[in-house]
Amino acid sequence: MSRIIMCLLVLVCVTISTPALATQKVPNDHRALAGMTTGKAVFDVNISSAQSMLMFFNVIEKTVVTLKDQGVKPDFIITLRGAAVSIVSKDSEFNSEEDETALIKKISDLKQQGVYFEACNVAADLFAVDTADLFPGVVLVGNTFASLIGYQNQGYALIPLY
């Protein structure tokens, strides 16, 4: 008798929960992205850890996919300043060989998806970075503070990554 009651309870639970599961929607950003065709963002990166930078670059890559999947073309710029400039240069004291290889690959992958990278010359001077050693795909600019001012005035959303 108790087996019959247990089976009936399981059947009732499954029957009740199945419609609830069927009506669950995949999370999306339609409200925030309503009417947008292009998502303009400038990422202000001032990180002194290669592992943190890789994690943020992975999240940026997921954001590219998220926007594309929702019909919005990403227009992303990554500005690197402070110690972050050292991290995106060869033989950095902040990087292991594995970190350097992973960062070069991730930058290349993001560039192929249309992400633009720039490094601050002021920071390069402060951190004694030989600008010839910047990773491929990273463009040297005079001052990323000036870049951030310009991009925000052009309508790019500022996303600080510290």
C-alpha positions, -999 to 999 in steps of 0.1 A, spaced: 0 0 0 28 24 9 45 17 -24 14 27 -43 11 59 -23 48 67 -29 44 60 -67 13 83 -68 32 110 -50 61 108 -74 37 109 -104 19 139 -90 52 158 -84 65 150 -119 31 160 -134 31 193 -116 67 202 -122 69 193 -159 47 223 -171 68 246 -148 100 234 -164 86 237 -199 77 273 -193 111 284 -180 128 307 -205 164 309 -213 179 341 -197 182 370 -221 189 407 -221 160 418 -244 148 445 -222 183 462 -219 191 456 -256 156 467 -270 161 487 -302 198 483 -303 217 472 -333 252 479 -320 266 475 -285 294 500 -280 316 494 -249 351 504 -238 367 482 -212 391 502 -189 416 474 -179 440 482 -150 449 447 -137 482 434 -124 474 397 -126 477 377 -158 451 352 -145 426 379 -137 431 394 -171 425 360 -188 393 356 -168 380 390 -178 390 384 -215 370 352 -213 340 371 -200 344 397 -227 345 369 -253 312 355 -238 297 389 -240 305 391 -277 287 359 -282 258 370 -260 252 402 -279 255 384 -313 230 358 -302 206 385 -294 210 404 -327 233 431 -315 267 437 -331 294 442 -305 318 471 -310 343 466 -282 375 484 -273 399 472 -246 421 499 -232 451 487 -211 467 510 -186 488 507 -155 504 473 -148 481 458 -175 505 472 -201 533 452 -186 511 421 -187 505 424 -224 542 426 -232 568 398 -237 589 386 -208 567 405 -182 576 399 -146 539 393 -140 536 364 -164 546 328 -166 553 314 -201 519 297 -200 502 330 -191 520 347 -220 510 320 -245 474 320 -232 471 358 -233 485 360 -269 460 334 -280 431 351 -263 440 385 -277 442 370 -312 409 352 -307 392 384 -296 407 404 -324 393 379 -349 359 387 -333 364 425 -339 377 435 -305 402 464 -306 431 466 -281 452 496 -271 479 501 -246 488 533 -228 523 548 -237 523 567 -203 519 534 -185 546 518 -207 570 546 -196 560 543 -159 564 505 -159 596 505 -182 579 484 -209 596 483 -242 567 491 -266 583 468 -292 575 439 -268 537 445 -268 518 414 -278 506 412 -314 473 430 -320 478 456 -291 481 491 -305 502 517 -286 483 550 -280 495 582 -263 474 581 -232 444 558 -225 428 584 -202 425 605 -234 411 575 -252 386 568 -225 374 605 -227 371 602 -264 353 569 -265 328 579 -238 320 611 -258 314 589 -288 288 569 -269 308 539 -257 297 525 -224 325 525 -199 332 491 -182 360 494 -156 380 462 -149 403 466 -119 
